[in-house]
């Protein structure tokens, strides 16, 4: 789960609150005074250092008078998918911007091999959102990305004692969902 800093900025402006007031609301053990002010300032600017925890997000949401789903994005990753990034990107590009229900239906009937792991990541992100109380109908796929993973290196024996390399590619699939505005 990640904080949507642009939404937090907008809520701060709507409420007429300052970063200092929000920092006071977020204070907890280990994050007090100047540390809390620095952390909230970083979060509002989009930096995730120190990492924004679930309790911090809940405190910010209650201070801003909104639900956690309005200021959070729910991410999920499948790492080391056993397929090339180029082929997985075809599947991921297909669902970007769609509602989660439509994306799930598209992936369920897709014949592509990567659709299984993309659907797994989508279901995990949707489950994270539902634990917070966001309705499945209100979720939209806002981020769908495939990054290159490590190569599995194998060799094919050839004539006269030579060996030709074979690179078996892997990829990391990232899916992010948000509540529809």
C-alpha positions as CSV (number, residue, x, y, z in Angstrom):
1,X,0.0,0.0,0.0
2,X,1.3,3.4,-1.0
3,X,0.3,6.9,-0.1
4,X,-1.1,9.1,-2.9
5,X,0.6,12.3,-2.1
6,X,-1.3,14.4,-4.6
7,X,-4.6,13.4,-2.9
8,X,-3.1,14.2,0.5
9,X,-2.1,17.7,-0.7
10,X,-5.6,18.3,-2.1
11,X,-7.2,17.2,1.2
12,X,-4.9,19.4,3.1
13,X,-5.9,22.4,1.0
14,X,-9.6,21.6,1.2
15,X,-9.4,21.2,5.0
16,X,-7.3,24.3,5.4
17,X,-4.8,22.3,7.5
18,X,-1.0,22.8,7.6
19,X,1.6,20.1,7.4
20,X,2.4,20.9,11.1
21,X,-1.2,20.1,12.1
22,X,-1.1,16.9,10.2
23,X,2.2,15.9,11.8
24,X,0.7,16.4,15.3
25,X,-2.1,14.0,14.3
26,X,0.3,11.4,13.1
27,X,2.6,11.4,16.1
28,X,3.3,8.1,17.7
29,X,6.1,6.3,19.5
30,X,9.3,6.7,17.5
31,X,7.8,9.4,15.4
32,X,7.5,12.6,17.5
33,X,8.2,16.3,17.2
34,X,10.6,17.2,14.5
35,X,10.8,13.6,13.2
36,X,7.0,13.6,12.6
37,X,7.1,16.9,10.9
38,X,10.0,15.8,8.6
39,X,8.2,12.5,7.8
40,X,4.9,14.1,7.0
41,X,6.6,16.7,4.9
42,X,8.4,14.0,2.9
43,X,5.1,12.0,2.5
44,X,3.3,15.1,1.2
45,X,6.1,15.8,-1.3
46,X,5.9,12.2,-2.5
47,X,9.0,10.8,-0.8
48,X,8.5,7.5,1.1
49,X,11.2,8.0,3.7
50,X,10.6,7.0,6.4
51,X,8.3,4.4,5.1
52,X,4.6,5.3,5.7
53,X,3.0,2.5,7.7
54,X,-0.6,1.5,7.8
55,X,-1.1,3.2,11.2
56,X,0.3,6.4,9.9
57,X,-2.0,6.3,6.9
58,X,-5.0,5.6,9.2
59,X,-4.0,8.5,11.4
60,X,-3.7,10.8,8.4
61,X,-7.1,9.7,7.0
62,X,-8.9,10.3,10.3
63,X,-7.2,13.8,10.6
64,X,-8.1,14.7,7.1
65,X,-11.7,13.4,7.5
66,X,-11.6,10.9,4.7
67,X,-11.4,7.2,4.2
68,X,-8.1,5.4,3.8
69,X,-9.1,4.3,0.3
70,X,-9.2,7.9,-0.8
71,X,-5.5,8.5,0.0
72,X,-4.0,5.1,-0.6
73,X,-3.0,3.0,-3.7
74,X,-2.9,-0.7,-3.3
75,X,0.0,-2.5,-5.0
76,X,0.9,-6.1,-5.6
77,X,3.9,-7.8,-7.3
78,X,4.6,-11.1,-8.8
79,X,8.3,-11.5,-8.9
80,X,10.3,-13.9,-11.1
81,X,7.5,-14.6,-13.5
82,X,8.9,-17.3,-15.9
83,X,8.3,-15.5,-19.1
84,X,9.8,-12.7,-21.1
85,X,8.9,-9.1,-20.2
86,X,7.9,-8.3,-23.8
87,X,5.2,-10.9,-23.8
88,X,4.0,-10.0,-20.3
89,X,3.7,-6.4,-21.3
90,X,1.1,-7.3,-23.9
91,X,-1.2,-8.6,-21.2
92,X,-0.5,-5.8,-18.8
93,X,-1.1,-3.1,-21.4
94,X,-4.5,-4.7,-22.0
95,X,-5.8,-4.0,-18.5
96,X,-4.3,-0.6,-17.7
97,X,-7.1,2.0,-17.0
98,X,-9.9,-0.6,-16.8
99,X,-12.1,-1.3,-13.8
100,X,-10.9,-4.2,-11.7
101,X,-13.9,-6.3,-12.5
102,X,-13.5,-5.8,-16.3
103,X,-9.7,-6.5,-16.0
104,X,-10.3,-9.7,-14.0
105,X,-12.8,-10.9,-16.7
106,X,-10.3,-10.1,-19.5
107,X,-7.5,-12.0,-17.7
108,X,-9.7,-15.0,-16.9
109,X,-10.4,-15.5,-20.6
110,X,-7.0,-14.5,-22.0
111,X,-5.0,-17.2,-23.8
112,X,-1.7,-15.6,-22.9
113,X,0.6,-17.5,-20.4
114,X,1.4,-14.3,-18.4
115,X,-2.4,-13.7,-17.8
116,X,-2.3,-16.2,-14.9
117,X,0.3,-14.3,-12.9
118,X,-1.1,-10.8,-13.8
119,X,-4.4,-12.0,-12.6
120,X,-2.8,-13.3,-9.4
121,X,-1.2,-9.8,-8.8
122,X,-4.6,-8.1,-9.5
123,X,-6.5,-10.3,-7.1
124,X,-3.9,-9.6,-4.4
125,X,-4.1,-5.9,-4.9
126,X,-8.0,-6.1,-4.8
127,X,-7.8,-8.1,-1.6
128,X,-5.6,-5.5,0.0
129,X,-8.1,-2.8,-0.9
130,X,-11.1,-4.8,0.4
131,X,-9.4,-5.3,3.8
132,X,-9.5,-1.5,4.2
133,X,-13.2,-1.4,3.1
134,X,-13.0,-0.2,-0.5
135,X,-15.7,-1.7,-2.7
136,X,-14.6,-3.9,-5.6
137,X,-16.8,-1.9,-8.0
138,X,-14.9,1.3,-7.2
139,X,-11.5,0.0,-8.0
140,X,-9.5,0.9,-11.1
141,X,-6.2,-0.4,-12.4
142,X,-4.0,2.7,-12.4
143,X,-0.6,1.1,-12.6
144,X,0.4,-2.0,-14.5
145,X,4.1,-2.5,-15.2
146,X,6.4,-5.3,-16.1
147,X,10.1,-5.0,-15.3
148,X,12.9,-7.3,-16.4
149,X,14.0,-9.9,-13.9
150,X,17.2,-12.0,-13.7
151,X,18.1,-14.2,-16.6
152,X,18.3,-18.0,-16.1
153,X,21.5,-19.0,-18.0
154,X,21.7,-22.3,-19.8
155,X,24.0,-23.6,-22.6
156,X,23.3,-25.6,-25.7
157,X,26.1,-28.0,-26.8
158,X,27.2,-27.5,-30.4
159,X,29.7,-29.1,-32.7
160,X,33.4,-29.3,-32.0
161,X,33.0,-28.7,-28.3
162,X,31.4,-25.3,-28.5
163,X,28.5,-24.1,-26.3
164,X,25.9,-21.5,-27.3
165,X,24.3,-19.6,-24.4
166,X,20.5,-19.6,-23.9
167,X,19.0,-16.8,-21.8
168,X,15.7,-17.8,-20.2
169,X,14.1,-14.5,-19.3
170,X,12.1,-13.7,-16.2
171,X,10.0,-10.6,-15.3
172,X,8.5,-8.8,-12.3
173,X,4.9,-7.8,-12.7
174,X,3.5,-4.9,-10.7
175,X,-0.2,-4.0,-10.5
176,X,-1.6,-1.0,-8.6
177,X,-5.3,-0.2,-8.0
178,X,-7.0,2.9,-6.6
179,X,-10.5,3.9,-5.6
180,X,-12.2,5.7,-8.5
181,X,-12.4,9.4,-7.9
